[in-house]
């Protein structure tokens, strides 16, 4: 990777350089750490599931017994 690209990945943009709470990531070091971890202990193939909640949903009048009684409240709780 060219030095100019590495610098762009690691350093804060000049207009944000004076912001004291700005967090940055050393992507080059992070990528190297991920490659080392993968080499030491590769992950087996795992299914990936992403749960999201965008719109309110309508519950049936008589939900099945296995369904939580308050799914929206439970969803809000796990977001904290």
PDB file of N, CA, C and O in Angstrom:
ATOM      1  N   UNK A   1       0.849  -1.170   0.000  1.00  0.00           N
ATOM      2  CA  UNK A   1       0.000   0.000   0.000  1.00  0.00           C
ATOM      3  C   UNK A   1       0.897   1.236   0.000  1.00  0.00           C
ATOM      4  O   UNK A   1       1.898   1.295   0.714  1.00  0.00           O
ATOM      5  N   UNK A   2       0.529   2.191  -0.792  1.00  0.00           N
ATOM      6  CA  UNK A   2       1.331   3.417  -0.886  1.00  0.00           C
ATOM      7  C   UNK A   2       1.281   4.186   0.430  1.00  0.00           C
ATOM      8  O   UNK A   2       0.274   4.159   1.137  1.00  0.00           O
ATOM      9  N   UNK A   3       2.370   4.867   0.750  1.00  0.00           N
ATOM     10  CA  UNK A   3       2.465   5.615   2.014  1.00  0.00           C
ATOM     11  C   UNK A   3       1.358   6.648   2.143  1.00  0.00           C
ATOM     12  O   UNK A   3       0.849   6.877   3.240  1.00  0.00           O
ATOM     13  N   UNK A   4       0.981   7.274   1.039  1.00  0.00           N
ATOM     14  CA  UNK A   4      -0.074   8.289   1.106  1.00  0.00           C
ATOM     15  C   UNK A   4      -1.407   7.656   1.516  1.00  0.00           C
ATOM     16  O   UNK A   4      -2.193   8.267   2.240  1.00  0.00           O
ATOM     17  N   UNK A   5      -1.655   6.430   1.050  1.00  0.00           N
ATOM     18  CA  UNK A   5      -2.888   5.743   1.426  1.00  0.00           C
ATOM     19  C   UNK A   5      -2.855   5.314   2.883  1.00  0.00           C
ATOM     20  O   UNK A   5      -3.858   5.425   3.588  1.00  0.00           O
ATOM     21  N   UNK A   6      -1.709   4.826   3.336  1.00  0.00           N
ATOM     22  CA  UNK A   6      -1.569   4.441   4.741  1.00  0.00           C
ATOM     23  C   UNK A   6      -1.802   5.646   5.647  1.00  0.00           C
ATOM     24  O   UNK A   6      -2.487   5.542   6.664  1.00  0.00           O
ATOM     25  N   UNK A   7      -1.234   6.781   5.276  1.00  0.00           N
ATOM     26  CA  UNK A   7      -1.390   7.994   6.074  1.00  0.00           C
ATOM     27  C   UNK A   7      -2.865   8.398   6.130  1.00  0.00           C
ATOM     28  O   UNK A   7      -3.352   8.813   7.182  1.00  0.00           O
ATOM     29  N   UNK A   8      -3.572   8.280   5.019  1.00  0.00           N
ATOM     30  CA  UNK A   8      -4.996   8.640   4.979  1.00  0.00           C
ATOM     31  C   UNK A   8      -5.827   7.727   5.863  1.00  0.00           C
ATOM     32  O   UNK A   8      -6.819   8.162   6.448  1.00  0.00           O
ATOM     33  N   UNK A   9      -5.427   6.452   5.968  1.00  0.00           N
ATOM     34  CA  UNK A   9      -6.164   5.511   6.810  1.00  0.00           C
ATOM     35  C   UNK A   9      -5.930   5.754   8.298  1.00  0.00           C
ATOM     36  O   UNK A   9      -6.832   5.537   9.107  1.00  0.00           O
ATOM     37  N   UNK A  10      -4.741   6.198   8.667  1.00  0.00           N
ATOM     38  CA  UNK A  10      -4.351   6.265  10.072  1.00  0.00           C
ATOM     39  C   UNK A  10      -4.553   7.644  10.689  1.00  0.00           C
ATOM     40  O   UNK A  10      -5.010   7.747  11.828  1.00  0.00           O
ATOM     41  N   UNK A  11      -4.225   8.690   9.967  1.00  0.00           N
ATOM     42  CA  UNK A  11      -4.253  10.026  10.545  1.00  0.00           C
ATOM     43  C   UNK A  11      -5.612  10.695  10.385  1.00  0.00           C
ATOM     44  O   UNK A  11      -6.356  10.412   9.446  1.00  0.00           O
ATOM     45  N   UNK A  12      -5.916  11.579  11.313  1.00  0.00           N
ATOM     46  CA  UNK A  12      -7.152  12.351  11.245  1.00  0.00           C
ATOM     47  C   UNK A  12      -7.029  13.385  10.130  1.00  0.00           C
ATOM     48  O   UNK A  12      -5.932  13.875   9.862  1.00  0.00           O
ATOM     49  N   UNK A  13      -8.139  13.720   9.481  1.00  0.00           N
ATOM     50  CA  UNK A  13      -8.091  14.775   8.481  1.00  0.00           C
ATOM     51  C   UNK A  13      -7.679  16.092   9.147  1.00  0.00           C
ATOM     52  O   UNK A  13      -7.994  16.306  10.318  1.00  0.00           O
ATOM     53  N   UNK A  14      -6.991  16.967   8.435  1.00  0.00           N
ATOM     54  CA  UNK A  14      -6.502  18.215   9.035  1.00  0.00           C
ATOM     55  C   UNK A  14      -7.589  19.030   9.724  1.00  0.00           C
ATOM     56  O   UNK A  14      -7.335  19.631  10.767  1.00  0.00           O
ATOM     57  N   UNK A  15      -8.782  19.061   9.168  1.00  0.00           N
ATOM     58  CA  UNK A  15      -9.856  19.864   9.756  1.00  0.00           C
ATOM     59  C   UNK A  15     -10.345  19.296  11.092  1.00  0.00           C
ATOM     60  O   UNK A  15     -11.045  19.988  11.831  1.00  0.00           O
ATOM     61  N   UNK A  16      -9.989  18.059  11.409  1.00  0.00           N
ATOM     62  CA  UNK A  16     -10.382  17.451  12.688  1.00  0.00           C
ATOM     63  C   UNK A  16      -9.198  17.237  13.631  1.00  0.00           C
ATOM     64  O   UNK A  16      -9.373  16.704  14.727  1.00  0.00           O
ATOM     65  N   UNK A  17      -8.021  17.637  13.229  1.00  0.00           N
ATOM     66  CA  UNK A  17      -6.809  17.373  14.016  1.00  0.00           C
ATOM     67  C   UNK A  17      -6.852  17.998  15.406  1.00  0.00           C
ATOM     68  O   UNK A  17      -6.227  17.475  16.329  1.00  0.00           O
ATOM     69  N   UNK A  18      -7.567  19.093  15.575  1.00  0.00           N
ATOM     70  CA  UNK A  18      -7.602  19.747  16.886  1.00  0.00           C
ATOM     71  C   UNK A  18      -8.731  19.229  17.780  1.00  0.00           C
ATOM     72  O   UNK A  18      -8.873  19.679  18.917  1.00  0.00           O
ATOM     73  N   UNK A  19      -9.521  18.305  17.283  1.00  0.00           N
ATOM     74  CA  UNK A  19     -10.628  17.749  18.080  1.00  0.00           C
ATOM     75  C   UNK A  19     -10.048  16.738  19.074  1.00  0.00           C
ATOM     76  O   UNK A  19      -9.546  15.696  18.655  1.00  0.00           O
ATOM     77  N   UNK A  20     -10.106  17.026  20.396  1.00  0.00           N
ATOM     78  CA  UNK A  20      -9.401  16.191  21.381  1.00  0.00           C
ATOM     79  C   UNK A  20      -9.986  14.789  21.565  1.00  0.00           C
ATOM     80  O   UNK A  20      -9.259  13.873  21.950  1.00  0.00           O
ATOM     81  N   UNK A  21     -11.281  14.600  21.299  1.00  0.00           N
ATOM     82  CA  UNK A  21     -11.903  13.305  21.549  1.00  0.00           C
ATOM     83  C   UNK A  21     -11.999  12.430  20.299  1.00  0.00           C
ATOM     84  O   UNK A  21     -12.651  11.385  20.315  1.00  0.00           O
ATOM     85  N   UNK A  22     -11.358  12.855  19.233  1.00  0.00           N
ATOM     86  CA  UNK A  22     -11.420  12.084  17.998  1.00  0.00           C
ATOM     87  C   UNK A  22     -10.704  10.747  18.187  1.00  0.00           C
ATOM     88  O   UNK A  22      -9.561  10.698  18.643  1.00  0.00           O
ATOM     89  N   UNK A  23     -11.387   9.678  17.833  1.00  0.00           N
ATOM     90  CA  UNK A  23     -10.790   8.348  17.914  1.00  0.00           C
ATOM     91  C   UNK A  23     -10.350   7.934  16.513  1.00  0.00           C
ATOM     92  O   UNK A  23     -11.085   8.131  15.546  1.00  0.00           O
ATOM     93  N   UNK A  24      -9.187   7.378  16.407  1.00  0.00           N
ATOM     94  CA  UNK A  24      -8.699   6.891  15.126  1.00  0.00           C
ATOM     95  C   UNK A  24      -8.336   5.427  15.261  1.00  0.00           C
ATOM     96  O   UNK A  24      -8.186   4.911  16.368  1.00  0.00           O
ATOM     97  N   UNK A  25      -8.197   4.770  14.140  1.00  0.00           N
ATOM     98  CA  UNK A  25      -7.841   3.355  14.110  1.00  0.00           C
ATOM     99  C   UNK A  25      -6.627   3.205  13.215  1.00  0.00           C
ATOM    100  O   UNK A  25      -6.597   3.726  12.100  1.00  0.00           O
ATOM    101  N   UNK A  26      -5.644   2.503  13.700  1.00  0.00           N
ATOM    102  CA  UNK A  26      -4.495   2.164  12.872  1.00  0.00           C
ATOM    103  C   UNK A  26      -4.896   0.916  12.087  1.00  0.00           C
ATOM    104  O   UNK A  26      -4.692  -0.206  12.550  1.00  0.00           O
ATOM    105  N   UNK A  27      -5.465   1.116  10.902  1.00  0.00           N
ATOM    106  CA  UNK A  27      -5.978   0.003  10.121  1.00  0.00           C
ATOM    107  C   UNK A  27      -4.878  -0.976   9.729  1.00  0.00           C
ATOM    108  O   UNK A  27      -5.103  -2.186   9.701  1.00  0.00           O
ATOM    109  N   UNK A  28      -3.711  -0.467   9.432  1.00  0.00           N
ATOM    110  CA  UNK A  28      -2.625  -1.351   9.021  1.00  0.00           C
ATOM    111  C   UNK A  28      -2.293  -2.327  10.151  1.00  0.00           C
ATOM    112  O   UNK A  28      -2.186  -3.531   9.919  1.00  0.00           O
ATOM    113  N   UNK A  29      -2.131  -1.815  11.369  1.00  0.00           N
ATOM    114  CA  UNK A  29      -1.838  -2.677  12.515  1.00  0.00           C
ATOM    115  C   UNK A  29      -3.022  -3.596  12.815  1.00  0.00           C
ATOM    116  O   UNK A  29      -2.838  -4.770  13.134  1.00  0.00           O
ATOM    117  N   UNK A  30      -4.226  -3.060  12.712  1.00  0.00           N
ATOM    118  CA  UNK A  30      -5.423  -3.856  12.995  1.00  0.00           C
ATOM    119  C   UNK A  30      -5.561  -5.017  12.005  1.00  0.00           C
ATOM    120  O   UNK A  30      -5.866  -6.141  12.403  1.00  0.00           O
ATOM    121  N   UNK A  31      -5.337  -4.744  10.722  1.00  0.00           N
ATOM    122  CA  UNK A  31      -5.425  -5.804   9.722  1.00  0.00           C
ATOM    123  C   UNK A  31      -4.365  -6.875   9.975  1.00  0.00           C
ATOM    124  O   UNK A  31      -4.631  -8.067   9.822  1.00  0.00           O
ATOM    125  N   UNK A  32      -3.161  -6.443  10.364  1.00  0.00           N
ATOM    126  CA  UNK A  32      -2.096  -7.404  10.671  1.00  0.00           C
ATOM    127  C   UNK A  32      -2.484  -8.270  11.864  1.00  0.00           C
ATOM    128  O   UNK A  32      -2.243  -9.477  11.856  1.00  0.00           O
ATOM    129  N   UNK A  33      -3.081  -7.667  12.888  1.00  0.00           N
ATOM    130  CA  UNK A  33      -3.514  -8.427  14.062  1.00  0.00           C
ATOM    131  C   UNK A  33      -4.595  -9.436  13.684  1.00  0.00           C
ATOM    132  O   UNK A  33      -4.592 -10.563  14.181  1.00  0.00           O
ATOM    133  N   UNK A  34      -5.514  -9.040  12.812  1.00  0.00           N
ATOM    134  CA  UNK A  34      -6.575  -9.972  12.390  1.00  0.00           C
ATOM    135  C   UNK A  34      -5.992 -11.139  11.601  1.00  0.00           C
ATOM    136  O   UNK A  34      -6.412 -12.281  11.783  1.00  0.00           O
ATOM    137  N   UNK A  35      -5.026 -10.859  10.723  1.00  0.00           N
ATOM    138  CA  UNK A  35      -4.396 -11.942   9.958  1.00  0.00           C
ATOM    139  C   UNK A  35      -3.660 -12.901  10.891  1.00  0.00           C
ATOM    140  O   UNK A  35      -3.729 -14.116  10.704  1.00  0.00           O
ATOM    141  N   UNK A  36      -2.952 -12.367  11.899  1.00  0.00           N
ATOM    142  CA  UNK A  36      -2.235 -13.214  12.860  1.00  0.00           C
ATOM    143  C   UNK A  36      -3.215 -14.074  13.655  1.00  0.00           C
ATOM    144  O   UNK A  36      -2.973 -15.264  13.854  1.00  0.00           O
ATOM    145  N   UNK A  37      -4.313 -13.483  14.109  1.00  0.00           N
ATOM    146  CA  UNK A  37      -5.312 -14.231  14.878  1.00  0.00           C
ATOM    147  C   UNK A  37      -5.932 -15.331  14.023  1.00  0.00           C
ATOM    148  O   UNK A  37      -6.158 -16.442  14.503  1.00  0.00           O
ATOM    149  N   UNK A  38      -6.207 -15.024  12.758  1.00  0.00           N
ATOM    150  CA  UNK A  38      -6.788 -16.031  11.876  1.00  0.00           C
ATOM    151  C   UNK A  38      -5.807 -17.176  11.642  1.00  0.00           C
ATOM    152  O   UNK A  38      -6.210 -18.338  11.595  1.00  0.00           O
ATOM    153  N   UNK A  39      -4.538 -16.860  11.496  1.00  0.00           N
ATOM    154  CA  UNK A  39      -3.532 -17.900  11.281  1.00  0.00           C
ATOM    155  C   UNK A  39      -3.391 -18.794  12.515  1.00  0.00           C
ATOM    156  O   UNK A  39      -3.214 -20.006  12.389  1.00  0.00           O
ATOM    157  N   UNK A  40      -3.469 -18.195  13.708  1.00  0.00           N
ATOM    158  CA  UNK A  40      -3.341 -18.967  14.954  1.00  0.00           C
ATOM    159  C   UNK A  40      -4.556 -19.853  15.203  1.00  0.00           C
ATOM    160  O   UNK A  40      -4.428 -20.994  15.645  1.00  0.00           O
ATOM    161  N   UNK A  41      -5.731 -19.312  14.915  1.00  0.00           N
ATOM    162  CA  UNK A  41      -6.948 -20.041  15.257  1.00  0.00           C
ATOM    163  C   UNK A  41      -8.048 -19.698  14.255  1.00  0.00           C
ATOM    164  O   UNK A  41      -8.897 -18.850  14.530  1.00  0.00           O
ATOM    165  N   UNK A  42      -8.033 -20.351  13.100  1.00  0.00           N
ATOM    166  CA  UNK A  42      -9.033 -20.031  12.077  1.00  0.00           C
ATOM    167  C   UNK A  42     -10.452 -20.342  12.558  1.00  0.00           C
ATOM    168  O   UNK A  42     -10.683 -21.326  13.260  1.00  0.00           O
ATOM    169  N   UNK A  43     -11.377 -19.499  12.171  1.00  0.00           N
ATOM    170  CA  UNK A  43     -12.782 -19.749  12.498  1.00  0.00           C
ATOM    171  C   UNK A  43     -13.344 -20.786  11.547  1.00  0.00           C
ATOM    172  O   UNK A  43     -13.020 -20.804  10.360  1.00  0.00           O
ATOM    173  N   UNK A  44     -14.181 -21.638  12.080  1.00  0.00           N
ATOM    174  CA  UNK A  44     -14.873 -22.570  11.192  1.00  0.00           C
ATOM    175  C   UNK A  44     -15.996 -21.799  10.498  1.00  0.00           C
ATOM    176  O   UNK A  44     -16.326 -20.685  10.907  1.00  0.00           O
ATOM    177  N   UNK A  45     -16.562 -22.359   9.494  1.00  0.00           N
ATOM    178  CA  UNK A  45     -17.650 -21.679   8.775  1.00  0.00           C
ATOM    179  C   UNK A  45     -18.843 -21.544   9.720  1.00  0.00           C
ATOM    180  O   UNK A  45     -19.292 -22.527  10.310  1.00  0.00           O
ATOM    181  N   UNK A  46     -19.347 -20.328   9.855  1.00  0.00           N
ATOM    182  CA  UNK A  46     -20.460 -20.051  10.744  1.00  0.00           C
ATOM    183  C   UNK A  46     -21.566 -19.340   9.974  1.00  0.00           C
ATOM    184  O   UNK A  46     -21.281 -18.522   9.099  1.00  0.00           O
ATOM    185  N   UNK A  47     -22.811 -19.639  10.285  1.00  0.00           N
ATOM    186  CA  UNK A  47     -23.884 -18.868   9.663  1.00  0.00           C
ATOM    187  C   UNK A  47     -23.903 -17.453  10.230  1.00  0.00           C
ATOM    188  O   UNK A  47     -23.540 -17.235  11.386  1.00  0.00           O
ATOM    189  N   UNK A  48     -24.317 -16.521   9.436  1.00  0.00           N
ATOM    190  CA  UNK A  48     -24.377 -15.130   9.866  1.00  0.00           C
ATOM    191  C   UNK A  48     -25.825 -14.677   9.804  1.00  0.00           C
ATOM    192  O   UNK A  48     -26.493 -14.830   8.781  1.00  0.00           O
ATOM    193  N   UNK A  49     -26.299 -14.120  10.902  1.00  0.00           N
ATOM    194  CA  UNK A  49     -27.658 -13.606  10.967  1.00  0.00           C
ATOM    195  C   UNK A  49     -27.595 -12.190  11.515  1.00  0.00           C
ATOM    196  O   UNK A  49     -26.919 -11.928  12.510  1.00  0.00           O
ATOM    197  N   UNK A  50     -28.297 -11.291  10.867  1.00  0.00           N
ATOM    198  CA  UNK A  50     -28.376  -9.916  11.332  1.00  0.00           C
ATOM    199  C   UNK A  50     -29.838  -9.612  11.624  1.00  0.00           C
ATOM    200  O   UNK A  50     -30.699  -9.726  10.752  1.00  0.00           O
ATOM    201  N   UNK A  51     -30.100  -9.223  12.868  1.00  0.00           N
ATOM    202  CA  UNK A  51     -31.461  -8.853  13.242  1.00  0.00           C
ATOM    203  C   UNK A  51     -31.545  -7.341  13.285  1.00  0.00           C
ATOM    204  O   UNK A  51     -30.686  -6.674  13.862  1.00  0.00           O
ATOM    205  N   UNK A  52     -32.571  -6.814  12.678  1.00  0.00           N
ATOM    206  CA  UNK A  52     -32.745  -5.367  12.723  1.00  0.00           C
ATOM    207  C   UNK A  52     -34.218  -5.058  12.951  1.00  0.00           C
ATOM    208  O   UNK A  52     -35.087  -5.912  12.774  1.00  0.00           O
ATOM    209  N   UNK A  53     -34.471  -3.839  13.339  1.00  0.00           N
ATOM    210  CA  UNK A  53     -35.836  -3.414  13.633  1.00  0.00           C
ATOM    211  C   UNK A  53     -36.008  -2.024  13.059  1.00  0.00           C
ATOM    212  O   UNK A  53     -35.423  -1.064  13.562  1.00  0.00           O
ATOM    213  N   UNK A  54     -36.790  -1.909  12.031  1.00  0.00           N
ATOM    214  CA  UNK A  54     -36.977  -0.603  11.407  1.00  0.00           C
ATOM    215  C   UNK A  54     -38.379  -0.059  11.626  1.00  0.00           C
ATOM    216  O   UNK A  54     -38.557   1.106  11.979  1.00  0.00           O
ATOM    217  N   UNK A  55     -39.350  -0.897  11.419  1.00  0.00           N
ATOM    218  CA  UNK A  55     -40.729  -0.431  11.486  1.00  0.00           C
ATOM    219  C   UNK A  55     -41.471  -1.195  12.581  1.00  0.00           C
ATOM    220  O   UNK A  55     -41.180  -2.364  12.836  1.00  0.00           O
ATOM    221  N   UNK A  56     -42.432  -0.526  13.226  1.00  0.00           N
ATOM    222  CA  UNK A  56     -43.250  -1.274  14.198  1.00  0.00           C
ATOM    223  C   UNK A  56     -43.941  -2.435  13.493  1.00  0.00           C
ATOM    224  O   UNK A  56     -44.246  -2.359  12.302  1.00  0.00           O
ATOM    225  N   UNK A  57     -44.176  -3.472  14.212  1.00  0.00           N
ATOM    226  CA  UNK A  57     -44.837  -4.624  13.621  1.00  0.00           C
ATOM    227  C   UNK A  57     -46.102  -4.943  14.396  1.00  0.00           C
ATOM    228  O   UNK A  57     -46.205  -4.652  15.587  1.00  0.00           O
ATOM    229  N   UNK A  58     -47.040  -5.528  13.724  1.00  0.00           N
ATOM    230  CA  UNK A  58     -48.328  -5.858  14.325  1.00  0.00           C
ATOM    231  C   UNK A  58     -48.270  -7.287  14.851  1.00  0.00           C
ATOM    232  O   UNK A  58     -47.878  -8.215  14.144  1.00  0.00           O
ATOM    233  N   UNK A  59     -48.663  -7.434  16.090  1.00  0.00           N
ATOM    234  CA  UNK A  59     -48.720  -8.769  16.677  1.00  0.00           C
ATOM    235  C   UNK A  59     -50.120  -9.336  16.507  1.00  0.00           C
ATOM    236  O   UNK A  59     -51.101  -8.593  16.538  1.00  0.00           O
ATOM    237  N   UNK A  60     -50.217 -10.634  16.330  1.00  0.00           N
ATOM    238  CA  UNK A  60     -51.545 -11.234  16.272  1.00  0.00           C
ATOM    239  C   UNK A  60     -52.257 -11.089  17.618  1.00  0.00           C
ATOM    240  O   UNK A  60     -51.611 -10.963  18.658  1.00  0.00           O
ATOM    241  N   UNK A  61     -53.569 -11.108  17.588  1.00  0.00           N
ATOM    242  CA  UNK A  61     -54.345 -10.968  18.821  1.00  0.00           C
ATOM    243  C   UNK A  61     -53.989 -12.068  19.821  1.00  0.00           C
ATOM    244  O   UNK A  61     -53.935 -11.814  21.024  1.00  0.00           O
ATOM    245  N   UNK A  62     -53.753 -13.255  19.348  1.00  0.00           N
ATOM    246  CA  UNK A  62     -53.378 -14.388  20.197  1.00  0.00           C
ATOM    247  C   UNK A  62     -52.021 -14.934  19.731  1.00  0.00           C
ATOM    248  O   UNK A  62     -51.972 -15.908  18.979  1.00  0.00           O
ATOM    249  N   UNK A  63     -50.925 -14.314  20.171  1.00  0.00           N
ATOM    250  CA  UNK A  63     -49.617 -14.825  19.724  1.00  0.00           C
ATOM    251  C   UNK A  63     -49.362 -16.215  20.292  1.00  0.00           C
ATOM    252  O   UNK A  63     -49.883 -16.558  21.354  1.00  0.00           O
ATOM    253  N   UNK A  64     -48.569 -17.012  19.595  1.00  0.00           N
ATOM    254  CA  UNK A  64     -48.235 -18.338  20.117  1.00  0.00           C
ATOM    255  C   UNK A  64     -47.557 -18.210  21.478  1.00  0.00           C
ATOM    256  O   UNK A  64     -46.915 -17.198  21.759  1.00  0.00           O
ATOM    257  N   UNK A  65     -47.692 -19.206  22.303  1.00  0.00           N
ATOM    258  CA  UNK A  65     -47.156 -19.182  23.668  1.00  0.00           C
ATOM    259  C   UNK A  65     -45.633 -19.006  23.677  1.00  0.00           C
ATOM    260  O   UNK A  65     -45.084 -18.446  24.626  1.00  0.00           O
ATOM    261  N   UNK A  66     -44.956 -19.472  22.642  1.00  0.00           N
ATOM    262  CA  UNK A  66     -43.495 -19.375  22.616  1.00  0.00           C
ATOM    263  C   UNK A  66     -42.995 -17.960  22.323  1.00  0.00           C
ATOM    264  O   UNK A  66     -41.806 -17.682  22.478  1.00  0.00           O
ATOM    265  N   UNK A  67     -43.890 -17.065  21.901  1.00  0.00           N
ATOM    266  CA  UNK A  67     -43.500 -15.690  21.577  1.00  0.00           C
ATOM    267  C   UNK A  67     -43.466 -14.870  22.864  1.00  0.00           C
ATOM    268  O   UNK A  67     -44.352 -14.980  23.712  1.00  0.00           O
ATOM    269  N   UNK A  68     -42.435 -14.055  22.990  1.00  0.00           N
ATOM    270  CA  UNK A  68     -42.350 -13.198  24.171  1.00  0.00           C
ATOM    271  C   UNK A  68     -43.602 -12.338  24.295  1.00  0.00           C
ATOM    272  O   UNK A  68     -44.155 -11.908  23.283  1.00  0.00           O
ATOM    273  N   UNK A  69     -44.054 -12.082  25.513  1.00  0.00           N
ATOM    274  CA  UNK A  69     -45.244 -11.256  25.671  1.00  0.00           C
ATOM    275  C   UNK A  69     -45.016  -9.796  25.277  1.00  0.00           C
ATOM    276  O   UNK A  69     -45.966  -9.103  24.914  1.00  0.00           O
ATOM    277  N   UNK A  70     -43.790  -9.327  25.340  1.00  0.00           N
ATOM    278  CA  UNK A  70     -43.510  -7.929  25.014  1.00  0.00           C
ATOM    279  C   UNK A  70     -42.272  -7.820  24.133  1.00  0.00           C
ATOM    280  O   UNK A  70     -41.232  -7.366  24.608  1.00  0.00           O
ATOM    281  N   UNK A  71     -42.348  -8.223  22.864  1.00  0.00           N
ATOM    282  CA  UNK A  71     -41.138  -8.236  22.038  1.00  0.00           C
ATOM    283  C   UNK A  71     -40.546  -6.849  21.796  1.00  0.00           C
ATOM    284  O   UNK A  71     -39.324  -6.722  21.729  1.00  0.00           O
ATOM    285  N   UNK A  72     -41.364  -5.810  21.665  1.00  0.00           N
ATOM    286  CA  UNK A  72     -40.806  -4.477  21.435  1.00  0.00           C
ATOM    287  C   UNK A  72     -40.016  -3.998  22.654  1.00  0.00           C
ATOM    288  O   UNK A  72     -38.937  -3.422  22.515  1.00  0.00           O
ATOM    289  N   UNK A  73     -40.556  -4.238  23.841  1.00  0.00           N
ATOM    290  CA  UNK A  73     -39.852  -3.847  25.061  1.00  0.00           C
ATOM    291  C   UNK A  73     -38.546  -4.628  25.182  1.00  0.00           C
ATOM    292  O   UNK A  73     -37.522  -4.067  25.572  1.00  0.00           O
ATOM    293  N   UNK A  74     -38.578  -5.912  24.852  1.00  0.00           N
ATOM    294  CA  UNK A  74     -37.368  -6.730  24.915  1.00  0.00           C
ATOM    295  C   UNK A  74     -36.349  -6.211  23.909  1.00  0.00           C
ATOM    296  O   UNK A  74     -35.161  -6.128  24.220  1.00  0.00           O
ATOM    297  N   UNK A  75     -36.798  -5.863  22.710  1.00  0.00           N
ATOM    298  CA  UNK A  75     -35.887  -5.342  21.697  1.00  0.00           C
ATOM    299  C   UNK A  75     -35.230  -4.048  22.179  1.00  0.00           C
ATOM    300  O   UNK A  75     -34.024  -3.861  22.016  1.00  0.00           O
ATOM    301  N   UNK A  76     -36.029  -3.154  22.774  1.00  0.00           N
ATOM    302  CA  UNK A  76     -35.474  -1.891  23.271  1.00  0.00           C
ATOM    303  C   UNK A  76     -34.442  -2.145  24.376  1.00  0.00           C
ATOM    304  O   UNK A  76     -33.411  -1.475  24.441  1.00  0.00           O
ATOM    305  N   UNK A  77     -34.730  -3.112  25.234  1.00  0.00           N
ATOM    306  CA  UNK A  77     -33.813  -3.425  26.348  1.00  0.00           C
ATOM    307  C   UNK A  77     -32.462  -3.895  25.828  1.00  0.00           C
ATOM    308  O   UNK A  77     -31.423  -3.467  26.332  1.00  0.00           O
ATOM    309  N   UNK A  78     -32.463  -4.771  24.823  1.00  0.00           N
ATOM    310  CA  UNK A  78     -31.192  -5.302  24.336  1.00  0.00           C
ATOM    311  C   UNK A  78     -30.412  -4.288  23.513  1.00  0.00           C
ATOM    312  O   UNK A  78     -29.245  -4.526  23.199  1.00  0.00           O
ATOM    313  N   UNK A  79     -31.020  -3.173  23.158  1.00  0.00           N
ATOM    314  CA  UNK A  79     -30.308  -2.143  22.417  1.00  0.00           C
ATOM    315  C   UNK A  79     -29.420  -1.292  23.326  1.00  0.00           C
ATOM    316  O   UNK A  79     -28.510  -0.622  22.839  1.00  0.00           O
ATOM    317  N   UNK A  80     -29.668  -1.308  24.630  1.00  0.00           N
ATOM    318  CA  UNK A  80     -28.884  -0.509  25.550  1.00  0.00           C
ATOM    319  C   UNK A  80     -27.588  -1.168  25.931  1.00  0.00           C
ATOM    320  O   UNK A  80     -26.815  -0.607  26.708  1.00  0.00           O
TER     321      UNK A  80
END
